């Protein structure tokens, strides 16, 4: 075969003659030695649920699932660990049979009563996962895998560990020596996985088998003699395996191959044994040991050529950050610390900005008591604008600005990779983490972002759950009221409650939509310092609709409420909503209209609360339990009109209407639970 470097185009190909989809997926198998990170790669890209089984008649487990790669899909199989392809017996032998024949049966194994090792075909591409920090030991198995006649892509995994140990590997030279693509990866941190599977697709479309790694001259001499003995059409057809691999197995007197040779071609075995006896007399040690020693020597020589030891490896600042954000144990802690810092900074900044902006403006107009309809409208317009300033300037802008900065820096994508495990527990792939995190800014672009998910099931479930993510509008209300009257601990508990509700609903919705979605690959971009111009531009894009949509709605809602109050009509709406506001939530009846108008925009509820209660000092009219209950209800009930509109487009009318029913039910149940829990605690103390 030609070297891989001369067979794969160096320029990216955008149009393919073949797309792998559905039953025509590319079959890809992961293999490697124990602790190479093979299963880590599988779980990093696998769907939330995948099929597992055991190789026929063994205790060796395998796992399989479809994985989405752009428009293509692969059928990915995580095979049991292998240390070698030689001398296998018992359970280990079934993995070799799968690599050789898949679910087919060659003539030599037709006598076996049990089913084929696995219920799926031989792989189209083999991904050999190597522990880069233990490269020398892995190269011997790599030399054996080259004999299978399968296209191979090497995942040079644990590159961070190799660097920590001071092992520097010339990846390009290693690729040239093996004759296969070699992709550096760090599966635990998500590095290189996208490049790995892109190369798998390229190799699948243009299969190139590894370069045959010839043995030393004195071994080749005996290999040529062995090949001459078995170069018979019947033997080739019966074993259905590459001739070089069959030859090398017989040189090493592999028990399985020899036993099958004895069973099917007993007349050939004496000549094979005679060849071994002759070689043992001429060689300094038995032929079987000589072949093993030769392979070991070639692996060491290759390692010496492609790797060198550095006594004092230097860790870059990117490496140090990845040790925090992508660590398998501490990554989640680091992610939570980032968001805690964001909330703390917004909390501190918002308090100061609120005091300098909306609070002063509210104080300036506090003495204005309109008596005519015109004056009422004027005061309502001013109240609406002050409410807009009080939400946007101190609360929304700082939060959105910091979220955009996290995205621009690359930290947000790392957080999404780390929380993949959390999303798996609620039945979603970690790639939906990015839309969820966008939802902290606004649910509308977050739900729109789910259109990038190829699975309709994931799109529906994530869209339903995103409506429970506290967007910047709801967060602004929580910060405006909760921070002032419940304190930092109260605000943190409200956000933790949102997380708990999302996790619980995720598990329940996974039962409503039980189908299995394909796995997805998350890309980890390099770190970068946020640049001022793109940062401000992205922040403006996410908040610009405040001027075009929110401001008119806030002002119009404020005017309508003021006119309703002026005409005395608000009492009828409040009375109609009393079963919810008064009986269920224990709130003043006048809050019915603000809750209703929150359907237009959540910010309206906060502005109208001030108008309905007749004061910006809500704590004078509501106690702690009422404020907590009200905030919990607002956190979860009915998505705003713009969110509902995008849901109609993304998931359809049926699921969008279901979202309304779900949000109302959840809001009432959780708010009631909070109300009665706090009441019970208050009665005790």
N, C-alpha and C positions, 0 to 999 in steps of 0.2 A: 504494500500500500504506500501511497505517497504521504509525506509528512502532513500533519494537520495544518501547518502554517501555509502550505501551498494549496490547500483545498478549500479553505474558508475565506470568503471575501473580506478585505480589510475595511471596506466602506459599508455602513449600515444599509440594509435592504428594507425598503418601506413597503414594497408590494411582493406578496408571496404567491406562488402558484398553488399553494395548498394551505388550507386552514384546518387546524385540529379542533373539532367540536364534537360533542355528543358521543355517540358510539365510536366515532373515528378519532378519539383522543390519542395523543401520543403516550405510549406506555413507558414510564420512567421508574427505575428501581434505585433506591438508596442502599448502598452497601458500605461496609467499613468494619474496622476492628472495634472492640469494646472501648467505650469512653472517647470515641472520636468526634462526638457531637452529631452523629447521624440522626438520631431521633430528635435532637434539638432543632435541626433544620426542618424535619417533618412537622413538628408541632408549631414551628414559627409560621408556616404557610398553610397548615391544614385548616379545614373548616371546623366549626364548633363541635360537630359530631362527625365521627368517621368510623368506618367499619374495621373491626379487628377480628383476628382469627388465629389459628395455629396451623403450621405446616402439617400436612396430613400425617397422622400417626405419631406426632411429636409433641413436645411441650414448648416448642420454639414459636413465639408469637410474631405476627406481622400486623401491620396496619396499612390501610389504603383509603384514599379519598381523591376526588377530583380537585384540581387546583386551577384557578383562572389566571392566565398570563396574557393580559391585553385581550385580543379577540380569540385567543387560542385557549384550549384546555389540555391539561395532561392528567393521566391517571397515575398518581404517585403511590408507590409502594415502599414502605419502610421494612426492609428485610431484617431477619435476625443477624446478630453480629457474626463476623467470620474472622478468624485469625489466619487461615490459609485455605487453599483449595486442594491441598494434597493430604492424603492419609485420613480423610474424613470417614467417620463411622457414626452409626446411630442417628440421633436427631440432626446433627450437623450436616449429614449427607444430603438431607432433603433440600437444604438451601442451594447446594451445588446443582442438584437435579433441576431445580426451578430455573437457575441461571442458564443451564444447558438446554432445557427443553420446554420450560413453562408448563402449560397444562397438556402438552402432547406426550405421547409415549413412544420412545424409540423401540426398535425390535428387541434390544437386549433387556428391556424392562417390561415387556408385555406379560411376562409370567407373574409380575407382582399383582397381588390381589387388591391392594388398597388403591385409592384414587390418586391422581397426580398431586404433587406437593401443594399446589395452590390452584384456586379455581379461576385463574386468569392467565393470559398468554405471556410468553417470554417477553422481557422488556425490549423496547426499541432503542432505548438509551440507558446506559448504566452510569449513575453518579457515584463515584468512589470518594467517600469522605475520609480525609486524612487529618490526623492531629498534627498540625504544623510544628508543635513543640516536641513531637516524637517522630519526626519525619523518617529517620533511618529505619525504624522498625516497620513503618508503613510501606516503604518502597518494595519490600519483598512481596507483599501481597499484590502490590501494583504490577509487578512483573508477571505474576501468575494471571491476574485479570486480563492482561493484554493477550492471553492465549485463547480467550473465550470467543473471539470473533464478533464481539459486540462493540458498537460505538461507545466510547467512554468520555465523560467529563469529570475532571478531578476538582473536588471542592477542598481547597487547602484551608481547612478550618482552624479555629483557635489561633489566629494570627496574633492577637493581642498577647496570648500566653507565650507564644514563641518569642515575641519581642521582649516580653518581661524576662525571659530566660536568656536573652541575648543571642537568639538564633536569627540570623538574617538570611533570607532565602531569595535566590535569583529566580523569580517566578517564570520569566520568559525562557531561561535556559532549561529549567525543569520541564516546561511544556515541550520544548524542542527534543529533550532527551526521551521523554515518554511518548512523544508523538501524539499528544492529546491536548485539548484546551485545559489550562489550569487556572482556576478562579480563586483568588484569596477571599476568604470569608471569616466573619466572626459571628456565628449564628446567634449566640446569646444576646448580641447587641444589634442584630439585624443588618450588619454590614455585609455587602457583597451578594446578598440573596437575590436581588433583582437581576444583577449581572449574571449570576449563576444560571438562573432559569431562562434568561434570554439566550445564553450560550447553549443550553439544552435544546431549545427550539431550533437554533441554527444547525446544531449537530443532527437533530432529527430530520431536518429538511435536506441536509447534505451529509449523509452518514459517512464518517471516516473512522475506520477501526484503528486502534493503537498500533504504533510501529511494533513489529515483532522484535523482542529484545533477545538477540541471539546469545546462546551460551558460549562459553569459552571454547577454543579450538578443540581441545581434547575431549570435551563433552559432545561437541558437534560431530566428531568422528563416530562416536557410538550412537548418537541420534540418527545419523544417516543409515547406519546398519539396522537399527530398530525400525526405522521407517520402511526400509526395503522389505523387512519381514511381514509387516502388516499392511503393505500397500496393495490391498485386495478390495475389489468393489463390494464384496459381501460384508467385509469388516467395516468399511466406510459407511455403508447403508445401515448396518446394525447399530453402530454407536452414535451416528448422527452428531458428531462433534468435530471441531477443527482438528485436522490431522496432526498439527504440531502439538496441540494439547494432549491428544491421545498418545503420541510418541513420548512426550516428557513424563506423562503419568506412568507409562510402562517402564521408562528408565528408572523411575523412583519406586517401582514395584507397588504402586497404589493398590491397597487391598481390594477396594470395590471394583476397579477396572480389571484387575487380574482375575478376580472371582467370576466376573461376567465373561471374560475371555475364556476361562476354563469351561464355563457352562455352554457357551455357544460355539466356540472354535477351539476345542480341546487339542486338535491336531497342531495348532500354532504355538501352544504354550511351551512344549519342550524346547523349541527353537529360541523362545524368549528367555527361558531359564538358562539355556546354554550360552546365550549372549552375555547374560549377567555373570556367569561363571568365568567366561573368558575375560571380561572387563575387570573382574575382581583380581585376576592374576596379574594383569598389566598395570593397573592403577595402584597408587600408594594406599588407598583405602577402598572399601566397597563402593560400587557404582552409585547406589542409592545415596550414600553419605556424600560422595563426590558431587553429585548433582545439587544437593542441598547447600553444600559449602560454596559451590560456584555461584548459585543464586544469591547467597548471603554476601559474597564478595562483590558481586556486581551492584547490589543495593548500597553497600558501603561506599563503593567508588562513585556511584551517582550522587550520594549524599555529600561526599567530599567536594564534588565539582560544583554543586548548586547551593551549598549552605556554608556559612562560616559563623563563628562565635564572636560576639562583641562583648567585651568584659563589662562595660558600663553603658548599657542602653539608656538613651534619654527619652523620657516621657514628654510628649508635647502637651500643651494646654488642652488640646482637643481630646487626647487620651485621658487626661485627668477628669475632664467633664464627663466623658463617656463612662468612666468608672463610677460616677455618681448617678447619672441619668439612665444608664443601660445595664446597671448591675442587676443580676437575677434576683437578688434579695433586697438591695438598698434602692433599686431604681424606683420602686413604688413610693418609698419614703421620700426620695428626692423629688418626685413628681408632686406629691402632696405638699411638700415644703414650698415648692414654687407657687402653688395656688394659694397656700396660706399666706405667703409673702405678698402675693398680688392683692388678696383681700385686705390684708393689714395695711398695705400702702394706700389702697383706694379708700379704706376706712379713715385713715389719718388725713389723707389729702382731701377727701370729700367733706369731712367735718369742717376743715378750715375754709374750703371753697364755699360751702353752704353758708357759713357765717358771714362771708364777705359778699355773697351775691343775693340769693333768694331771701334769706332771713332779713337783710337790710331793706330790701324792696317791700317785703310784706309788712315790715314795721312802718314804712313810710306811708302806706295806704290804709293802715289799720283803722284810722279815724274816719274813713270815707264810708258813710252809710246812705246809699242811694234810696230814693223814695219814688221816683218816677220810672216808667218802663225804659226810657232812653238811658237814664243813669244806671239802671240795673244792668242793661246790656253793656254799657261802658265799663262798669266795675267787673263784669264777668269776663270781658275781653282781657282786661288787665290781670285778673286772677289767673286766667288761662296762660297768659304769657309768663307770669311769674312762676306758675307751676312748671311750665316748660323749662325755664331757666333753672329752676330748683332741681329738676331731674337730670337735664342734659349736662350742665356745666360741672356740678360737683360729683356726679355719680356715673353717668353713662360714658362721657368722653374719657375719663381716666381709665375706666375698665376696658373699653374697646381698644384704646391706645396701647395698653399693656399686653392685651391678647395678640394684637397685630405684631408687636415687638417680639413676642415669643415665637410666632410663626416665622417671621423674617430671620430670626437668629438660628432656626433649626431645632430649637428646644421642643417646640410643640410636637413635631413628628416623632421625636424620641419618647416623649410622654405617651403618645398614641401607641408606640410599639410596646412600651412597658405595660400599659393598662390592657394590652391584648388579653392577658390571662383573666382580668376582671370581666371583660366583655364575653369571653368564652363561657364563663359561668352563667351568664344570662342568655346564652344562646346566639351570640353574634360574634362575627370576626372582628379582630382588633382594628381593621382598617376603617370601621365605622367610627372609631374614636375621633378622627378629624372632624367629621360633621357634628359630632356631639360637642366637641370643644368649640366649634364655630357657634353652636347654639348658645354658648355663654354670652356671645355678643348679640345675636339675633336668631330666632328660630327659623325665619324665612330663608336666608341663604343656607342655613344648616340642612333644612329639609331638601332644598334644591340640590345640595351637594350629594345627597343620597342617590341621585340619578346616575352617578358614576358607578354604583354598585350593580354588578351584572345580575345578581340574584334578586328576583322579584320579592322573594320571601324576606331577605335581609332589608330590602328597601322599605317594605311595609312595616316590619317590626321596628326598625330604627326610626322611621318617621313618626310612628305612634309614640315611641319613647322620647324622642327629641322634644315633643310638646311639653314634657315634664321637666326639661332642663331649664333652670332659672336664667332666662335671657337677661340682657342688660337692663331692659325695662322693669322686669320683675325684681331683678337684683337691686335696681335703684330704689324701688319701693321698700324692699327689705332693709336696705342700708339707710334710707331716709327715716323710716319709722323704727325698725328694729335696732339700729345703732343708737338711736336717741333714747329709746325707752326700754330696750331689752339688754343693751350692752353687747360687747364683742362676743361673749360666750353665747348669748342668745342668737346672734346672727350666725355664728358657726354651727350651732345646733340646727337651725333652719336649713342651712345648706346640706348638712349631713343627713337630715330627714329626706331631702330631695334625692340624695344618692341612694338611700335605703329604699325609697318608693320605686325608683327606676330599676334597681336590682330585682326587687320583688316582682314588679310588673314584667320585667324581661323574662323571668323564669315562667311566669304564667302565659305570656304571649307565645313563648316557644312551644308550649303545648297546643296552643290554638293553631299555630303554623308549624307543624312538625317536620316538614320536608327538609332534607339535608342540602345545604348550599355548598358550592365549591369553595375551596380555600383561596386565599388571596395573598399576594406578596406586597409587603409594605416597604416603600423606599425610604431610606434614611439619608437626607441631604447633608452636605457638609455644613459645619458651623459658619456663621457669618455675622458680622456686626450690622444691626439694622441701620439703614441709611435714612437720613431725615426725610428726603423727598418722597421715596416710596412709602415710608412709614405714614407720613401725613396723607398721602394720596389714598392708601388703603383704608385708613381711618375715616377719611371723608366719604369714600364709597360706601362704607358700612353705616354711616350715620347721616348721610345726605338726605335720606328720605324723611328725616325729622322735620326738615323745612317744608317738604312737598306734601307729606302725608300726616305726620304726627301733629305738627303745629296747627294746621287747619282743624283737625279732629279735636285737638285739645281745646282750642278756642271755641269751636262750634259746640262741643259738648258742654263746656262751661256756660256758654250763653243759653243753651237749651235748658240746662238744669236750673240756671238762675231764673229764667222765664217760667219754668214749671213751678218753682218755689213762689215766684211773684204772683202767679195765677192760682196757686194752691193746688195744682194738678199733681205735683210730685207725691202728695199724700196717697193718691189712688195707687200709684206704682209701688210705693213703699208698703202699702197694705197688702197688695197682691203678693209681694215677695216676703211678707212677714213670716210665713211658715219656714222659710230658709234662714232669714236673717235673725229673727227674734227667737223662734221656737228651737230651731236646730243649733244655730251658732251662738245664741245668747248675745246678739249685738243690738244696738239701737235700731229701730225701724227705719230711721232716716238714711241708713247706709244701703238701703235696697237699690236706689237709683245709681249711686257710685259703682256698686257691684255690677249692675246691669250694663252700664256704659263701658265697663272695662272690657267688654267684648270687642269694642272698636279698637281700643288701644289700652294696654294695661296701665299706661301712665295716666289715663283719664281717671282711673279709680282714685289715685292719690290726690289729684287736683280737686275732684268732686268731694272727697272726704273733707277736705278743708272747707269747701263751700257748704256741704251738708251740715257739718258740725258748727259752722260759723266761726272757726278759729284755726290757726295754724298750730296751736298747741294741743295736739290730739290727746296727750296724756292727761289733760284736764277733764276730758269727756269719757275716755275709755280706760279701764284698768289693764293690768299686765296680761291677764288671761284673755280678755277681749282682743287686745292688740295681737297677741300670739295666734289666737284662733282666726282672726281676720287675715293675717299675713299667710298662714298656712292655706287657707281657702283660696286666696288670690294666687298663691304659688302654683296651684294645680288645676283650677277650674278653667274651662273652655278656652282654647287657644284664640288669639285675636283674629280679626277678620282677614288680615293679610296672610297670617299663617294658614288659616283654613283655605284661603284661595290657592296657595301654592300646594297644599295637600291634595286639593281636587285635581290638580294637574299631574302630580307625581304618583299618587297611589289610587286615585279614582274616588268617585262619589261614595260608594259603599263604605270603604275604609275611612274616609274623611268623616262621614256621619258617625261611624262607630267611635272615632276618636273623641267626638263631642260627648257622646254618652259615657265613654270611659272616663273622661276628665271630670265630668260632673260627679259621677259616682265616687271616684277616688278622692276628689276634693272634699266631698261631704263626709266620707268615712274617716279620712285622716284628720280633718278639722274637728270632728266630733271626738275622735280618740284623744287628740291633744287637749281639747277643752275639758273633757271629763278627767283626764289624767292630771292636769294642772289643778283642777278643782279639788280632786282627792288629795293631792300633795299639800295644797293650801290648808285643807281642813285638818290634816295631821299636824302641821306645824303652826 
